[in-house]
Amino acid sequence: MNEHPTPGFSLPSNSHETGLAGDGDKPRSDEVSLLDLANVMLRHWRLVLGMPAILAVLVIIYSLLAPPRYTASVSFLAQSTDEQASRLSNLAARFGVTVPSGDAGYGPEFYTELVKTRTILRAIAGIEYERGDAGGSDVITGDLVELYGIGGRTSGERLERTIDRLQKQIVVRSSLETGVVTSEVTTRWAEISVQVAARILDLVTRFNLETHQSQASAERSFIEERVAEARQDLTLEEDSLKVFLEGNRRYENSPELLFEYERLERKVDLRPQVYSTLSASLEEAKIEEVRNTPVITIVEPAVMPVRRDPRNLLGRVLAALLLGGMLGVTGAFFREFARRARRAEAEDYREFTVLRSDLVRDLRLLWNRLRKPSKRQI
């Protein structure tokens, strides 16, 4: 007896009837092919091509309307103080004292960090400069806080903001091979750029000179103490030899007395040598302490820039096109995702739009309440 199939329902007999993809079937919906990517790009071509074009136009307009920039640079080479440090170390080693090298940490990298310290930048921002006005007929004077026109509630806040801008305008680099330190200053005015660059060189020179004199002063104090001790030791040894001779007038006939005499005599002969060496080092330290010769060799002085800095328009446009292309492609895929979500999940998408609208409305209400003054304050 044959069984009749249930109406409206039948069991498929092969894979084509079940809807399962075989070898020759179309790709599954969760797989993305190159054709799908091309369709997305073509479907949203206005966004993919328009975003880079808009960013490029904005960059061109900004570059053309931006104020000019002028860069002035200085290069210097710090002279080593190894001779002075080695003299002090050798002298201290005779007495069992270890003295650190005076040139430790004063390489090119040290000066690279020194120029960008807030102490140096505060000194740069606090002095007066001169620049011409827009017409070039008058001269405007003032410190960088005034010339930059930086606002703030207090003078200290305005000064700190000026220092923050200087940190961006000053670029310092050094060469480990040659030891040359180069500082570049970029501002809107050629006069200010060259004056700030010259001020950097002056401050570094002053720092080196004061540090050099401070080290020489510490060396002089150390040697003065040793000279006083050496003079006292010499006097004591001479007194000991004098007392020995007064009590032993015929020491030649006694081997023990002769040995003691020779020992005392060697001490007396050694003390003048130490005292003489210390005295000579003391005179050299006194000379170094008052010496005001700069220990900075100027490789390239600050020179007034005659041309403005290049705008680098081509590089900026290429970067804008690259960034705009990335944003355009990202926006195209986002719009495509939203379009497919609306088609495939219409109910979920409608709920998403309603919840988003409610969130925006609640945020606006909260913002309006915060902006309204309360009745208690009135």
C-alpha positions as CSV (number, residue, x, y, z in Angstrom):
1,M,0.0,0.0,0.0
2,N,1.5,3.3,-1.1
3,E,1.7,6.2,1.4
4,H,0.6,9.6,0.1
5,P,2.8,12.5,0.9
6,T,1.5,15.2,3.1
7,P,0.2,18.1,1.0
8,G,2.5,21.2,1.0
9,F,5.5,19.3,2.3
10,S,8.0,17.1,0.6
11,L,11.5,15.8,1.4
12,P,14.1,16.9,-1.2
13,S,16.1,14.2,-2.8
14,N,19.4,16.0,-3.7
15,S,21.6,18.8,-2.6
16,H,20.2,21.3,-5.2
17,E,16.7,20.9,-3.8
18,T,17.9,21.3,-0.2
19,G,19.5,24.7,-1.0
20,L,23.0,23.5,0.0
21,A,25.7,25.0,-2.1
22,G,27.5,22.6,-4.3
23,D,30.8,23.0,-6.2
24,G,29.2,25.0,-9.0
25,D,26.8,27.1,-6.8
26,K,27.1,30.8,-6.0
27,P,29.3,31.8,-3.0
28,R,27.7,32.0,0.3
29,S,26.3,35.3,1.6
30,D,29.0,35.6,4.3
31,E,31.8,35.4,1.7
32,V,33.1,38.6,0.1
33,S,34.5,38.5,-3.4
34,L,36.5,41.0,-5.3
35,L,33.4,41.6,-7.4
36,D,31.5,42.6,-4.2
37,L,34.2,45.1,-3.3
38,A,34.2,46.6,-6.8
39,N,30.4,46.9,-6.6
40,V,30.7,48.8,-3.3
41,M,33.2,51.2,-4.7
42,L,31.1,51.8,-7.8
43,R,27.9,52.2,-5.9
44,H,29.4,54.9,-3.6
45,W,31.9,56.4,-6.1
46,R,30.9,59.9,-5.2
47,L,32.0,59.4,-1.6
48,V,35.2,57.5,-2.5
49,L,36.3,60.1,-4.9
50,G,34.8,63.2,-3.3
51,M,36.4,62.8,0.1
52,P,40.0,62.9,-1.2
53,A,39.1,65.9,-3.4
54,I,37.5,67.8,-0.6
55,L,40.5,67.3,1.7
56,A,42.9,68.2,-1.0
57,V,41.1,71.4,-1.7
58,L,41.0,72.3,2.0
59,V,44.7,71.6,2.4
60,I,45.5,73.8,-0.6
61,I,43.4,76.7,0.7
62,Y,44.9,76.4,4.2
63,S,48.5,76.3,2.8
64,L,47.9,79.4,0.6
65,L,46.2,81.4,3.4
66,A,48.5,80.3,6.2
67,P,50.9,83.0,7.5
68,P,54.5,82.6,6.3
69,R,57.1,80.9,8.4
70,Y,60.8,81.7,8.8
71,T,63.5,79.5,10.1
72,A,66.8,80.7,11.6
73,S,69.5,78.2,12.9
74,V,72.6,78.3,15.0
75,S,75.3,75.6,15.3
76,F,77.9,75.3,18.0
77,L,80.5,72.9,19.4
78,A,81.1,72.6,23.1
79,Q,84.8,72.5,24.0
80,S,85.9,69.6,26.3
81,T,87.2,70.3,29.7
82,D,89.1,67.0,30.0
83,E,92.4,68.8,30.8
84,Q,91.0,70.6,33.8
85,A,89.1,67.5,35.0
86,S,92.1,65.2,34.6
87,R,94.3,67.7,36.5
88,L,91.9,67.8,39.4
89,S,91.5,64.0,39.4
90,N,95.3,63.4,39.3
91,L,95.8,65.8,42.1
92,A,93.1,64.3,44.3
93,A,94.3,60.8,43.6
94,R,97.6,61.6,45.4
95,F,95.6,62.0,48.6
96,G,93.2,59.1,48.0
97,V,90.3,61.2,47.0
98,T,88.1,60.3,44.0
99,V,86.8,63.3,42.0
100,P,84.2,62.8,39.2
101,S,85.0,64.0,35.8
102,G,84.0,67.6,35.2
103,D,82.9,66.9,31.7
104,A,80.5,64.1,32.5
105,G,77.2,64.5,30.8
106,Y,78.2,67.5,28.7
107,G,78.1,65.8,25.4
108,P,76.0,66.8,22.4
109,E,73.0,65.0,23.8
110,F,73.2,67.0,27.0
111,Y,73.0,70.3,25.1
112,T,70.1,69.0,23.0
113,E,68.1,68.5,26.2
114,L,69.4,71.7,27.7
115,V,68.0,74.0,25.0
116,K,64.5,72.5,25.4
117,T,64.4,72.9,29.2
118,R,61.7,75.2,30.6
119,T,64.4,77.3,32.4
120,I,66.1,78.2,29.1
121,L,62.8,78.7,27.3
122,R,61.5,80.9,30.2
123,A,64.6,83.1,29.8
124,I,64.1,83.2,26.0
125,A,60.4,84.3,26.4
126,G,61.1,86.9,29.1
127,I,63.4,89.3,27.2
128,E,62.3,92.0,24.7
129,Y,62.5,91.5,20.9
130,E,62.0,93.8,18.0
131,R,60.1,93.2,14.8
132,G,58.5,95.2,12.1
133,D,54.7,95.6,11.7
134,A,52.7,94.4,8.8
135,G,53.5,97.5,6.8
136,G,57.2,97.4,7.6
137,S,57.2,101.1,8.7
138,D,57.1,100.8,12.5
139,V,59.1,98.7,14.9
140,I,57.2,96.7,17.6
141,T,59.0,95.8,20.8
142,G,58.1,93.4,23.6
143,D,58.6,90.0,25.0
144,L,57.3,86.9,23.3
145,V,54.2,86.8,25.4
146,E,53.2,90.2,24.0
147,L,54.4,89.6,20.5
148,Y,52.6,86.3,20.2
149,G,49.4,87.8,21.7
150,I,48.8,84.7,23.9
151,G,45.8,85.1,26.2
152,G,45.4,83.8,29.8
153,R,43.9,84.7,33.1
154,T,47.2,85.5,34.7
155,S,50.7,86.5,33.6
156,G,52.1,83.2,34.7
157,E,49.6,81.3,32.6
158,R,50.4,83.4,29.6
159,L,54.1,82.8,30.1
160,E,53.6,79.0,30.4
161,R,51.6,78.9,27.2
162,T,54.3,80.9,25.4
163,I,56.9,78.3,26.6
164,D,54.7,75.5,25.3
165,R,54.6,77.2,21.9
166,L,58.4,77.7,21.9
167,Q,58.9,74.0,22.6
168,K,57.1,73.3,19.3
169,Q,58.9,76.1,17.4
170,I,62.5,75.1,18.4
171,V,64.0,71.9,17.0
172,V,67.4,70.8,18.3
173,R,69.5,68.0,16.9
174,S,73.1,66.9,17.5
175,S,75.7,64.8,15.7
176,L,77.5,62.2,17.7
177,E,80.2,61.9,15.1
178,T,81.2,65.6,15.1
179,G,79.7,66.8,18.4
180,V,78.0,69.8,16.6
181,V,74.7,70.9,18.1
182,T,72.2,72.6,15.7
183,S,69.2,74.6,16.9
184,E,66.5,75.7,14.5
185,V,63.8,78.3,15.4
186,T,60.7,78.7,13.2
187,T,58.3,81.7,13.8
188,R,56.0,83.9,11.7
189,W,58.6,86.7,11.7
190,A,62.2,86.5,10.3
191,E,63.4,89.0,12.9
192,I,62.1,87.0,15.9
193,S,63.5,83.8,14.5
194,V,67.0,85.1,14.2
195,Q,66.8,86.9,17.6
196,V,65.6,83.8,19.4
197,A,68.3,81.7,17.8
198,A,71.0,84.2,18.9
199,R,69.4,84.2,22.4
200,I,69.8,80.4,22.6
201,L,73.5,80.6,21.8
202,D,74.0,83.3,24.4
203,L,72.2,81.3,27.1
204,V,74.2,78.1,26.3
205,T,77.4,80.1,26.4
206,R,76.5,81.7,29.7
207,F,75.6,78.3,31.2
208,N,78.9,76.8,30.0
209,L,80.9,79.7,31.4
210,E,79.2,79.7,34.8
211,T,79.5,75.9,35.0
212,H,83.2,76.2,34.1
213,Q,83.9,78.9,36.7
214,S,81.9,77.0,39.3
215,Q,84.0,73.9,38.8
216,A,87.2,76.0,38.9
217,S,85.9,77.5,42.2
218,A,85.3,74.1,43.7
219,E,88.8,73.0,42.5
220,R,90.4,76.1,44.1
221,S,88.6,75.4,47.4
222,F,89.8,71.9,47.4
223,I,93.4,72.8,46.7
224,E,93.4,75.6,49.2
225,E,92.6,73.0,51.9
226,R,95.3,70.7,50.7
227,V,97.8,73.5,50.6
228,A,97.1,74.5,54.2
229,E,97.4,70.8,55.3
230,A,100.6,70.4,53.4
231,R,102.1,73.6,55.0
232,Q,101.1,72.3,58.4
233,D,102.6,68.8,57.7
234,L,105.8,70.4,56.5
235,T,106.1,72.5,59.7
236,L,105.4,69.5,61.9
237,E,108.1,67.3,60.1
238,E,110.6,70.1,60.3
239,D,109.9,70.6,64.0
240,S,110.3,66.8,64.6
241,L,113.7,66.8,62.9
242,K,114.7,69.9,64.9
243,V,113.8,68.2,68.2
244,F,115.7,65.1,67.2
245,L,118.9,67.0,66.4
246,E,118.7,68.9,69.6
247,G,118.5,65.8,71.6
248,N,120.9,63.7,69.6
249,R,123.9,65.7,68.6
250,R,126.1,62.6,68.0
251,Y,123.6,60.4,66.2
252,E,126.3,59.3,63.7
253,N,127.8,56.9,66.3
254,S,124.5,55.0,66.8
255,P,122.9,52.9,64.0
256,E,119.5,53.3,65.5
257,L,119.7,57.1,65.8
258,L,121.2,57.3,62.3
259,F,118.3,55.3,60.9
260,E,115.8,57.6,62.7
261,Y,117.5,60.7,61.4
262,E,117.4,59.4,57.8
263,R,113.7,58.6,58.1
264,L,112.9,62.1,59.4
265,E,115.0,63.6,56.8
266,R,113.1,61.8,54.0
267,K,109.8,63.1,55.3
268,V,111.1,66.6,55.4
269,D,112.5,66.3,51.9
270,L,109.1,65.0,50.6
271,R,106.9,67.6,52.1
272,P,108.3,70.6,50.1
273,Q,107.6,68.8,46.9
274,V,104.0,68.2,47.7
275,Y,103.6,71.7,49.0
276,S,105.2,73.1,45.8
277,T,102.9,71.0,43.5
278,L,99.8,72.1,45.4
279,S,100.8,75.8,45.3
280,A,101.3,75.6,41.5
281,S,97.9,73.9,41.1
282,L,96.3,76.5,43.3
283,E,97.5,79.4,41.1
284,E,96.2,77.6,38.0
285,A,92.8,77.1,39.7
286,K,92.6,80.8,40.7
287,I,93.2,81.7,37.0
288,E,90.6,79.3,35.8
289,E,88.1,80.7,38.3
290,V,88.3,84.2,36.9
291,R,88.7,83.3,33.3
292,N,85.7,84.4,31.2
293,T,86.8,82.9,27.9
294,P,83.7,81.1,26.3
295,V,84.0,77.3,26.1
296,I,81.6,77.3,23.1
297,T,82.8,77.3,19.5
298,I,80.3,78.9,17.2
299,V,80.1,76.8,14.0
300,E,77.2,78.7,12.4
301,P,75.9,82.0,13.8
302,A,72.3,83.2,13.6
303,V,71.6,84.7,10.2
304,M,68.5,86.6,9.1
305,P,66.4,84.3,6.8
306,V,65.8,86.0,3.4
307,R,63.1,83.6,2.2
308,R,60.1,82.1,3.8
309,D,59.9,78.4,4.5
310,P,58.5,76.3,1.6
311,R,54.9,75.3,1.9
312,N,55.5,71.7,0.9
313,L,52.2,71.9,-1.0
314,L,52.7,68.7,-3.0
315,G,53.5,66.6,0.1
316,R,50.5,67.9,1.9
317,V,48.2,67.3,-1.0
318,L,49.4,63.7,-1.4
319,A,48.9,63.1,2.3
320,A,45.4,64.6,2.0
321,L,44.5,62.4,-0.9
322,L,45.7,59.3,0.9
323,L,43.8,60.2,4.1
324,G,40.7,61.2,2.1
325,G,40.9,57.9,0.2
326,M,41.0,55.9,3.4
327,L,38.1,57.9,4.8
328,G,36.1,57.6,1.6
329,V,36.5,53.8,1.4
330,T,35.7,53.4,5.1
331,G,32.6,55.6,4.6
332,A,31.5,53.6,1.6
333,F,31.7,50.3,3.4
334,F,29.8,51.8,6.4
335,R,27.0,53.1,4.1
336,E,26.9,49.7,2.4
337,F,26.7,48.0,5.7
338,A,23.8,50.3,6.7
339,R,22.0,49.7,3.4
340,R,22.2,46.0,3.7
341,A,21.2,46.1,7.4
342,R,18.1,48.1,6.4
343,R,17.2,45.5,3.8
344,A,18.1,42.3,5.8
345,E,17.2,43.4,9.3
346,A,14.6,46.1,8.8
347,E,13.0,45.7,12.2
348,D,16.3,45.8,14.0
349,Y,17.4,48.8,12.0
350,R,14.2,50.7,12.8
351,E,14.7,49.9,16.5
352,F,18.2,51.2,16.3
353,T,17.1,54.5,14.7
354,V,14.4,55.0,17.3
355,L,16.9,54.3,20.2
356,R,19.4,56.6,18.6
357,S,16.8,59.4,18.3
358,D,15.8,59.0,21.9
359,L,19.4,59.2,23.0
360,V,20.0,62.4,21.1
361,R,16.8,63.9,22.4
362,D,17.7,63.0,26.0
363,L,21.2,64.4,25.7
364,R,19.8,67.7,24.3
365,L,17.3,68.0,27.1
366,L,20.1,67.4,29.7
367,W,22.3,70.0,28.0
368,N,19.5,72.5,28.0
369,R,18.9,71.9,31.7
370,L,22.5,72.4,32.5
371,R,22.7,75.6,30.5
372,K,19.6,77.1,32.2
373,P,20.4,79.0,35.4
374,S,18.6,77.6,38.4
375,K,16.0,79.7,40.2
376,R,18.1,79.6,43.3
377,Q,21.0,81.3,41.6
378,I,18.7,84.0,40.3
